[in-house]
């Protein structure tokens, strides 16, 4: 922080001295290119005296101290801004960490639930296999009981013929339809004596020739035999 004189008439100094300089040298001209003030040649001695007085007055030291203080205040503001930014970043990062922790916890929970579901699925599959084996064995047992009692293929043939009878709602078809039902009823009675029953057979026996719109699906049911309720 100094005052510089060039050529005895050109002078540069801190901006804070501008007002004091202008009071002493009101006719001085400002050179914006060189950032200098120029006084008249006749004022060169006065300029040197003014510079010496300013330097001896301690104004330069005060200006330097003030500038340092301003710089320090600016640095404090900058640090405060930086601190605020860091604090915001920390808070945002902590929030993200909490979200990640929650996601990890949720993932662990879902993983545990998935493991539990896998175990449950294995148990269900095992139960299903056991049930299928049991059903297969039961079906075999029923088929053994059916041998010598009824002919399953005859039931299928009779039901197919009943479906054909429905193609034309004539009296002849109706008569054949009822004849087939009579035979199916006899087969059902033979089944009942053996302690067996069949829902599809019951449906066929109960079908109404005049209502194919309602009863036709019943004649398409699969044949499944089971023990009668009193033997189940």
ChimeraX commands (.cxc) that place a marker at each C-alpha (Angstrom):
marker #1 position 0.00,0.00,0.00 radius 0.5
marker #1 position 2.01,3.01,-1.29 radius 0.5
marker #1 position 1.71,6.30,-3.15 radius 0.5
marker #1 position 3.72,6.50,-6.37 radius 0.5
marker #1 position 4.79,9.66,-8.21 radius 0.5
marker #1 position 5.96,9.48,-11.82 radius 0.5
marker #1 position 7.49,12.31,-13.77 radius 0.5
marker #1 position 6.76,14.58,-10.83 radius 0.5
marker #1 position 3.15,15.14,-11.95 radius 0.5
marker #1 position 1.58,11.69,-12.26 radius 0.5
marker #1 position 0.47,10.02,-9.06 radius 0.5
marker #1 position -1.30,6.79,-8.05 radius 0.5
marker #1 position -2.64,6.11,-4.58 radius 0.5
marker #1 position -5.29,4.06,-2.79 radius 0.5
marker #1 position -8.88,4.89,-3.69 radius 0.5
marker #1 position -9.59,5.94,-0.07 radius 0.5
marker #1 position -7.37,9.04,-0.55 radius 0.5
marker #1 position -9.30,10.29,-3.54 radius 0.5
marker #1 position -11.43,12.87,-1.70 radius 0.5
marker #1 position -8.46,14.25,0.21 radius 0.5
marker #1 position -6.44,14.46,-3.01 radius 0.5
marker #1 position -9.23,16.24,-4.90 radius 0.5
marker #1 position -9.50,18.84,-2.15 radius 0.5
marker #1 position -5.81,19.66,-2.57 radius 0.5
marker #1 position -5.69,19.33,-6.36 radius 0.5
marker #1 position -9.14,20.17,-7.77 radius 0.5
marker #1 position -7.75,20.66,-11.29 radius 0.5
marker #1 position -6.04,17.24,-11.45 radius 0.5
marker #1 position -7.01,15.03,-14.37 radius 0.5
marker #1 position -7.76,11.29,-14.17 radius 0.5
marker #1 position -6.12,8.92,-16.67 radius 0.5
marker #1 position -8.41,5.90,-16.82 radius 0.5
marker #1 position -5.95,3.92,-18.94 radius 0.5
marker #1 position -2.98,4.27,-16.64 radius 0.5
marker #1 position -5.11,4.58,-13.47 radius 0.5
marker #1 position -3.24,7.76,-12.46 radius 0.5
marker #1 position -3.97,11.35,-11.58 radius 0.5
marker #1 position -2.02,14.15,-13.27 radius 0.5
marker #1 position -1.46,17.53,-11.67 radius 0.5
marker #1 position -0.12,20.67,-13.28 radius 0.5
marker #1 position 3.63,20.98,-13.51 radius 0.5
marker #1 position 3.47,24.02,-11.25 radius 0.5
marker #1 position 1.93,21.79,-8.56 radius 0.5
marker #1 position 4.61,19.13,-8.59 radius 0.5
marker #1 position 6.29,20.44,-5.42 radius 0.5
marker #1 position 2.95,20.67,-3.67 radius 0.5
marker #1 position 2.24,17.07,-4.76 radius 0.5
marker #1 position 5.50,15.85,-3.25 radius 0.5
marker #1 position 4.70,17.68,-0.01 radius 0.5
marker #1 position 1.18,16.20,0.06 radius 0.5
marker #1 position 2.50,12.70,-0.44 radius 0.5
marker #1 position 5.04,13.11,2.35 radius 0.5
marker #1 position 2.38,14.45,4.72 radius 0.5
marker #1 position 0.05,11.53,3.94 radius 0.5
marker #1 position 2.81,8.99,4.51 radius 0.5
marker #1 position 3.81,10.62,7.80 radius 0.5
marker #1 position 0.19,10.91,8.97 radius 0.5
marker #1 position -0.28,7.15,9.21 radius 0.5
marker #1 position -3.30,7.20,6.85 radius 0.5
marker #1 position -1.75,4.53,4.66 radius 0.5
marker #1 position -1.42,2.19,7.64 radius 0.5
marker #1 position -5.03,2.87,8.62 radius 0.5
marker #1 position -6.21,2.19,5.09 radius 0.5
marker #1 position -4.17,-1.02,4.99 radius 0.5
marker #1 position -5.61,-2.09,8.33 radius 0.5
marker #1 position -9.11,-1.35,7.14 radius 0.5
marker #1 position -8.56,-3.27,3.93 radius 0.5
marker #1 position -7.17,-6.17,5.94 radius 0.5
marker #1 position -10.24,-5.98,8.15 radius 0.5
marker #1 position -12.48,-5.93,5.09 radius 0.5
marker #1 position -10.59,-8.86,3.67 radius 0.5
marker #1 position -10.95,-10.70,6.96 radius 0.5
marker #1 position -14.69,-9.97,7.06 radius 0.5
marker #1 position -15.04,-11.11,3.47 radius 0.5
marker #1 position -13.11,-14.26,4.33 radius 0.5
marker #1 position -15.39,-14.84,7.32 radius 0.5
marker #1 position -18.45,-14.45,5.10 radius 0.5
marker #1 position -16.93,-16.82,2.60 radius 0.5
marker #1 position -16.17,-19.32,5.34 radius 0.5
marker #1 position -19.71,-18.99,6.67 radius 0.5
marker #1 position -21.14,-19.63,3.24 radius 0.5
marker #1 position -18.79,-22.58,2.81 radius 0.5
marker #1 position -19.74,-23.87,6.26 radius 0.5
marker #1 position -23.43,-23.58,5.42 radius 0.5
marker #1 position -22.88,-25.44,2.18 radius 0.5
marker #1 position -20.95,-28.19,3.97 radius 0.5
marker #1 position -23.62,-28.42,6.63 radius 0.5
marker #1 position -26.32,-28.75,3.96 radius 0.5
marker #1 position -24.26,-31.40,2.19 radius 0.5
marker #1 position -23.75,-33.29,5.45 radius 0.5
marker #1 position -27.47,-33.20,6.23 radius 0.5
marker #1 position -28.31,-34.35,2.72 radius 0.5
marker #1 position -25.73,-37.13,2.94 radius 0.5
marker #1 position -27.02,-38.22,6.35 radius 0.5
marker #1 position -30.55,-38.31,4.94 radius 0.5
marker #1 position -29.35,-40.41,2.01 radius 0.5
marker #1 position -27.56,-42.74,4.43 radius 0.5
marker #1 position -30.76,-43.16,6.44 radius 0.5
marker #1 position -32.67,-43.89,3.25 radius 0.5
marker #1 position -30.06,-46.45,2.26 radius 0.5
marker #1 position -30.22,-48.03,5.70 radius 0.5
marker #1 position -34.00,-48.22,5.39 radius 0.5
marker #1 position -33.65,-49.79,1.94 radius 0.5
marker #1 position -31.15,-52.33,3.26 radius 0.5
marker #1 position -33.41,-53.15,6.19 radius 0.5
marker #1 position -36.35,-53.55,3.82 radius 0.5
marker #1 position -34.24,-55.76,1.55 radius 0.5
marker #1 position -33.27,-57.97,4.52 radius 0.5
marker #1 position -36.91,-58.17,5.56 radius 0.5
marker #1 position -38.04,-59.09,2.06 radius 0.5
marker #1 position -35.23,-61.64,1.81 radius 0.5
marker #1 position -36.36,-63.24,5.07 radius 0.5
marker #1 position -39.96,-63.29,3.87 radius 0.5
marker #1 position -38.83,-64.81,0.59 radius 0.5
marker #1 position -36.91,-67.54,2.42 radius 0.5
marker #1 position -39.97,-68.22,4.54 radius 0.5
marker #1 position -42.16,-68.40,1.43 radius 0.5
marker #1 position -39.68,-70.76,-0.23 radius 0.5
marker #1 position -39.80,-73.04,2.82 radius 0.5
marker #1 position -43.58,-72.86,2.81 radius 0.5
marker #1 position -43.67,-73.61,-0.90 radius 0.5
marker #1 position -41.45,-76.65,-0.37 radius 0.5
marker #1 position -43.78,-77.86,2.37 radius 0.5
marker #1 position -46.81,-77.30,0.15 radius 0.5
marker #1 position -45.16,-79.13,-2.73 radius 0.5
marker #1 position -44.36,-82.02,-0.43 radius 0.5
marker #1 position -47.94,-82.06,0.84 radius 0.5
marker #1 position -49.21,-81.90,-2.74 radius 0.5
marker #1 position -47.01,-84.82,-3.75 radius 0.5
marker #1 position -48.25,-86.80,-0.78 radius 0.5
marker #1 position -51.85,-85.91,-1.61 radius 0.5
marker #1 position -51.34,-86.92,-5.26 radius 0.5
marker #1 position -49.86,-90.24,-4.17 radius 0.5
marker #1 position -52.76,-90.76,-1.83 radius 0.5
marker #1 position -55.27,-89.82,-4.55 radius 0.5
marker #1 position -53.54,-92.11,-7.03 radius 0.5
marker #1 position -53.62,-94.98,-4.57 radius 0.5
marker #1 position -57.25,-94.26,-3.79 radius 0.5
marker #1 position -58.09,-94.17,-7.51 radius 0.5
marker #1 position -56.31,-97.48,-8.00 radius 0.5
marker #1 position -58.31,-98.94,-5.15 radius 0.5
marker #1 position -61.52,-97.65,-6.67 radius 0.5
marker #1 position -60.63,-99.03,-10.07 radius 0.5
marker #1 position -60.05,-102.39,-8.46 radius 0.5
marker #1 position -63.51,-102.23,-6.97 radius 0.5
marker #1 position -64.96,-101.15,-10.35 radius 0.5
marker #1 position -63.61,-104.21,-12.15 radius 0.5
marker #1 position -66.39,-106.71,-12.56 radius 0.5
marker #1 position -69.02,-104.14,-11.53 radius 0.5
marker #1 position -69.28,-101.65,-14.40 radius 0.5
marker #1 position -67.62,-100.78,-17.68 radius 0.5
marker #1 position -66.37,-97.18,-17.56 radius 0.5
marker #1 position -66.15,-97.02,-21.35 radius 0.5
marker #1 position -69.87,-97.84,-21.54 radius 0.5
marker #1 position -70.66,-94.77,-19.45 radius 0.5
marker #1 position -68.62,-92.59,-21.79 radius 0.5
marker #1 position -70.36,-94.07,-24.85 radius 0.5
marker #1 position -73.81,-93.54,-23.36 radius 0.5
marker #1 position -73.07,-89.91,-22.49 radius 0.5
marker #1 position -71.68,-89.23,-25.98 radius 0.5
marker #1 position -74.82,-90.72,-27.55 radius 0.5
marker #1 position -76.99,-88.51,-25.31 radius 0.5
marker #1 position -75.10,-85.48,-26.58 radius 0.5
marker #1 position -75.80,-86.58,-30.17 radius 0.5
marker #1 position -79.49,-87.03,-29.30 radius 0.5
marker #1 position -79.64,-83.35,-28.46 radius 0.5
marker #1 position -78.76,-82.38,-32.01 radius 0.5
marker #1 position -82.45,-82.69,-32.92 radius 0.5
marker #1 position -85.19,-82.30,-30.33 radius 0.5
marker #1 position -87.45,-84.96,-31.84 radius 0.5
marker #1 position -89.55,-87.58,-30.08 radius 0.5
marker #1 position -87.34,-90.40,-31.40 radius 0.5
marker #1 position -84.25,-88.71,-30.04 radius 0.5
marker #1 position -86.02,-88.11,-26.75 radius 0.5
marker #1 position -86.89,-91.80,-26.47 radius 0.5
marker #1 position -83.29,-92.87,-27.15 radius 0.5
marker #1 position -82.09,-90.22,-24.69 radius 0.5
marker #1 position -84.28,-91.71,-21.93 radius 0.5
marker #1 position -83.20,-95.25,-22.76 radius 0.5
marker #1 position -79.57,-94.27,-22.30 radius 0.5
marker #1 position -80.46,-92.58,-19.01 radius 0.5
marker #1 position -82.18,-95.77,-17.88 radius 0.5
marker #1 position -79.00,-97.74,-18.55 radius 0.5
marker #1 position -76.91,-95.14,-16.75 radius 0.5
marker #1 position -79.29,-95.33,-13.79 radius 0.5
marker #1 position -78.75,-99.11,-13.65 radius 0.5
marker #1 position -75.00,-98.58,-13.70 radius 0.5
marker #1 position -75.33,-96.07,-10.89 radius 0.5
marker #1 position -77.28,-98.58,-8.81 radius 0.5
marker #1 position -74.54,-101.17,-9.36 radius 0.5
marker #1 position -72.00,-98.57,-8.21 radius 0.5
marker #1 position -74.04,-97.78,-5.13 radius 0.5
marker #1 position -74.14,-101.47,-4.18 radius 0.5
marker #1 position -70.32,-101.43,-4.32 radius 0.5
marker #1 position -70.24,-98.36,-2.09 radius 0.5
marker #1 position -69.17,-96.01,-4.89 radius 0.5
marker #1 position -70.63,-92.90,-6.47 radius 0.5
marker #1 position -69.87,-90.53,-9.36 radius 0.5
marker #1 position -71.07,-86.93,-9.65 radius 0.5
marker #1 position -70.82,-86.88,-13.47 radius 0.5
marker #1 position -72.98,-90.00,-13.60 radius 0.5
marker #1 position -75.58,-88.38,-11.33 radius 0.5
marker #1 position -75.65,-85.34,-13.62 radius 0.5
marker #1 position -76.18,-87.50,-16.69 radius 0.5
marker #1 position -79.07,-89.38,-15.05 radius 0.5
marker #1 position -80.71,-86.09,-14.04 radius 0.5
marker #1 position -80.28,-84.36,-17.43 radius 0.5
marker #1 position -83.45,-83.00,-19.08 radius 0.5
marker #1 position -83.80,-83.68,-22.81 radius 0.5
marker #1 position -85.71,-80.41,-23.22 radius 0.5
marker #1 position -82.97,-78.35,-21.59 radius 0.5
marker #1 position -79.73,-78.94,-23.51 radius 0.5
marker #1 position -78.85,-75.26,-23.03 radius 0.5
marker #1 position -78.62,-75.91,-19.30 radius 0.5
marker #1 position -77.59,-79.57,-18.98 radius 0.5
marker #1 position -75.17,-80.12,-21.89 radius 0.5
marker #1 position -72.09,-79.03,-19.84 radius 0.5
marker #1 position -73.01,-81.64,-17.22 radius 0.5
marker #1 position -72.54,-84.42,-19.77 radius 0.5
marker #1 position -69.00,-83.21,-20.46 radius 0.5
marker #1 position -67.79,-83.54,-16.87 radius 0.5
marker #1 position -64.89,-85.91,-16.22 radius 0.5
marker #1 position -65.69,-89.21,-14.57 radius 0.5
marker #1 position -64.41,-89.28,-11.01 radius 0.5
marker #1 position -65.42,-92.09,-8.72 radius 0.5
marker #1 position -65.32,-91.92,-4.95 radius 0.5
marker #1 position -66.48,-93.81,-1.94 radius 0.5
marker #1 position -70.02,-93.11,-0.92 radius 0.5
marker #1 position -70.43,-90.85,2.08 radius 0.5
marker #1 position -71.29,-93.69,4.39 radius 0.5
marker #1 position -67.98,-95.41,3.49 radius 0.5
marker #1 position -65.73,-92.34,3.19 radius 0.5
marker link #1:1,2 radius 0.2
marker link #1:2,3 radius 0.2
marker link #1:3,4 radius 0.2
marker link #1:4,5 radius 0.2
marker link #1:5,6 radius 0.2
marker link #1:6,7 radius 0.2
marker link #1:7,8 radius 0.2
marker link #1:8,9 radius 0.2
marker link #1:9,10 radius 0.2
marker link #1:10,11 radius 0.2
marker link #1:11,12 radius 0.2
marker link #1:12,13 radius 0.2
marker link #1:13,14 radius 0.2
marker link #1:14,15 radius 0.2
marker link #1:15,16 radius 0.2
marker link #1:16,17 radius 0.2
marker link #1:17,18 radius 0.2
marker link #1:18,19 radius 0.2
marker link #1:19,20 radius 0.2
marker link #1:20,21 radius 0.2
marker link #1:21,22 radius 0.2
marker link #1:22,23 radius 0.2
marker link #1:23,24 radius 0.2
marker link #1:24,25 radius 0.2
marker link #1:25,26 radius 0.2
marker link #1:26,27 radius 0.2
marker link #1:27,28 radius 0.2
marker link #1:28,29 radius 0.2
marker link #1:29,30 radius 0.2
marker link #1:30,31 radius 0.2
marker link #1:31,32 radius 0.2
marker link #1:32,33 radius 0.2
marker link #1:33,34 radius 0.2
marker link #1:34,35 radius 0.2
marker link #1:35,36 radius 0.2
marker link #1:36,37 radius 0.2
marker link #1:37,38 radius 0.2
marker link #1:38,39 radius 0.2
marker link #1:39,40 radius 0.2
marker link #1:40,41 radius 0.2
marker link #1:41,42 radius 0.2
marker link #1:42,43 radius 0.2
marker link #1:43,44 radius 0.2
marker link #1:44,45 radius 0.2
marker link #1:45,46 radius 0.2
marker link #1:46,47 radius 0.2
marker link #1:47,48 radius 0.2
marker link #1:48,49 radius 0.2
marker link #1:49,50 radius 0.2
marker link #1:50,51 radius 0.2
marker link #1:51,52 radius 0.2
marker link #1:52,53 radius 0.2
marker link #1:53,54 radius 0.2
marker link #1:54,55 radius 0.2
marker link #1:55,56 radius 0.2
marker link #1:56,57 radius 0.2
marker link #1:57,58 radius 0.2
marker link #1:58,59 radius 0.2
marker link #1:59,60 radius 0.2
marker link #1:60,61 radius 0.2
marker link #1:61,62 radius 0.2
marker link #1:62,63 radius 0.2
marker link #1:63,64 radius 0.2
marker link #1:64,65 radius 0.2
marker link #1:65,66 radius 0.2
marker link #1:66,67 radius 0.2
marker link #1:67,68 radius 0.2
marker link #1:68,69 radius 0.2
marker link #1:69,70 radius 0.2
marker link #1:70,71 radius 0.2
marker link #1:71,72 radius 0.2
marker link #1:72,73 radius 0.2
marker link #1:73,74 radius 0.2
marker link #1:74,75 radius 0.2
marker link #1:75,76 radius 0.2
marker link #1:76,77 radius 0.2
marker link #1:77,78 radius 0.2
marker link #1:78,79 radius 0.2
marker link #1:79,80 radius 0.2
marker link #1:80,81 radius 0.2
marker link #1:81,82 radius 0.2
marker link #1:82,83 radius 0.2
marker link #1:83,84 radius 0.2
marker link #1:84,85 radius 0.2
marker link #1:85,86 radius 0.2
marker link #1:86,87 radius 0.2
marker link #1:87,88 radius 0.2
marker link #1:88,89 radius 0.2
marker link #1:89,90 radius 0.2
marker link #1:90,91 radius 0.2
marker link #1:91,92 radius 0.2
marker link #1:92,93 radius 0.2
marker link #1:93,94 radius 0.2
marker link #1:94,95 radius 0.2
marker link #1:95,96 radius 0.2
marker link #1:96,97 radius 0.2
marker link #1:97,98 radius 0.2
marker link #1:98,99 radius 0.2
marker link #1:99,100 radius 0.2
marker link #1:100,101 radius 0.2
marker link #1:101,102 radius 0.2
marker link #1:102,103 radius 0.2
marker link #1:103,104 radius 0.2
marker link #1:104,105 radius 0.2
marker link #1:105,106 radius 0.2
marker link #1:106,107 radius 0.2
marker link #1:107,108 radius 0.2
marker link #1:108,109 radius 0.2
marker link #1:109,110 radius 0.2
marker link #1:110,111 radius 0.2
marker link #1:111,112 radius 0.2
marker link #1:112,113 radius 0.2
marker link #1:113,114 radius 0.2
marker link #1:114,115 radius 0.2
marker link #1:115,116 radius 0.2
marker link #1:116,117 radius 0.2
marker link #1:117,118 radius 0.2
marker link #1:118,119 radius 0.2
marker link #1:119,120 radius 0.2
marker link #1:120,121 radius 0.2
marker link #1:121,122 radius 0.2
marker link #1:122,123 radius 0.2
marker link #1:123,124 radius 0.2
marker link #1:124,125 radius 0.2
marker link #1:125,126 radius 0.2
marker link #1:126,127 radius 0.2
marker link #1:127,128 radius 0.2
marker link #1:128,129 radius 0.2
marker link #1:129,130 radius 0.2
marker link #1:130,131 radius 0.2
marker link #1:131,132 radius 0.2
marker link #1:132,133 radius 0.2
marker link #1:133,134 radius 0.2
marker link #1:134,135 radius 0.2
marker link #1:135,136 radius 0.2
marker link #1:136,137 radius 0.2
marker link #1:137,138 radius 0.2
marker link #1:138,139 radius 0.2
marker link #1:139,140 radius 0.2
marker link #1:140,141 radius 0.2
marker link #1:141,142 radius 0.2
marker link #1:142,143 radius 0.2
marker link #1:143,144 radius 0.2
marker link #1:144,145 radius 0.2
marker link #1:145,146 radius 0.2
marker link #1:146,147 radius 0.2
marker link #1:147,148 radius 0.2
marker link #1:148,149 radius 0.2
marker link #1:149,150 radius 0.2
marker link #1:150,151 radius 0.2
marker link #1:151,152 radius 0.2
marker link #1:152,153 radius 0.2
marker link #1:153,154 radius 0.2
marker link #1:154,155 radius 0.2
marker link #1:155,156 radius 0.2
marker link #1:156,157 radius 0.2
marker link #1:157,158 radius 0.2
marker link #1:158,159 radius 0.2
marker link #1:159,160 radius 0.2
marker link #1:160,161 radius 0.2
marker link #1:161,162 radius 0.2
marker link #1:162,163 radius 0.2
marker link #1:163,164 radius 0.2
marker link #1:164,165 radius 0.2
marker link #1:165,166 radius 0.2
marker link #1:166,167 radius 0.2
marker link #1:167,168 radius 0.2
marker link #1:168,169 radius 0.2
marker link #1:169,170 radius 0.2
marker link #1:170,171 radius 0.2
marker link #1:171,172 radius 0.2
marker link #1:172,173 radius 0.2
marker link #1:173,174 radius 0.2
marker link #1:174,175 radius 0.2
marker link #1:175,176 radius 0.2
marker link #1:176,177 radius 0.2
marker link #1:177,178 radius 0.2
marker link #1:178,179 radius 0.2
marker link #1:179,180 radius 0.2
marker link #1:180,181 radius 0.2
marker link #1:181,182 radius 0.2
marker link #1:182,183 radius 0.2
marker link #1:183,184 radius 0.2
marker link #1:184,185 radius 0.2
marker link #1:185,186 radius 0.2
marker link #1:186,187 radius 0.2
marker link #1:187,188 radius 0.2
marker link #1:188,189 radius 0.2
marker link #1:189,190 radius 0.2
marker link #1:190,191 radius 0.2
marker link #1:191,192 radius 0.2
marker link #1:192,193 radius 0.2
marker link #1:193,194 radius 0.2
marker link #1:194,195 radius 0.2
marker link #1:195,196 radius 0.2
marker link #1:196,197 radius 0.2
marker link #1:197,198 radius 0.2
marker link #1:198,199 radius 0.2
marker link #1:199,200 radius 0.2
marker link #1:200,201 radius 0.2
marker link #1:201,202 radius 0.2
marker link #1:202,203 radius 0.2
marker link #1:203,204 radius 0.2
marker link #1:204,205 radius 0.2
marker link #1:205,206 radius 0.2
marker link #1:206,207 radius 0.2
marker link #1:207,208 radius 0.2
marker link #1:208,209 radius 0.2
marker link #1:209,210 radius 0.2
marker link #1:210,211 radius 0.2
marker link #1:211,212 radius 0.2
marker link #1:212,213 radius 0.2
marker link #1:213,214 radius 0.2
marker link #1:214,215 radius 0.2
marker link #1:215,216 radius 0.2
marker link #1:216,217 radius 0.2
marker link #1:217,218 radius 0.2
marker link #1:218,219 radius 0.2
marker link #1:219,220 radius 0.2
marker link #1:220,221 radius 0.2
marker link #1:221,222 radius 0.2
marker link #1:222,223 radius 0.2
marker link #1:223,224 radius 0.2
marker link #1:224,225 radius 0.2
marker link #1:225,226 radius 0.2
marker link #1:226,227 radius 0.2
marker link #1:227,228 radius 0.2
marker link #1:228,229 radius 0.2
marker link #1:229,230 radius 0.2
marker link #1:230,231 radius 0.2
marker link #1:231,232 radius 0.2
view
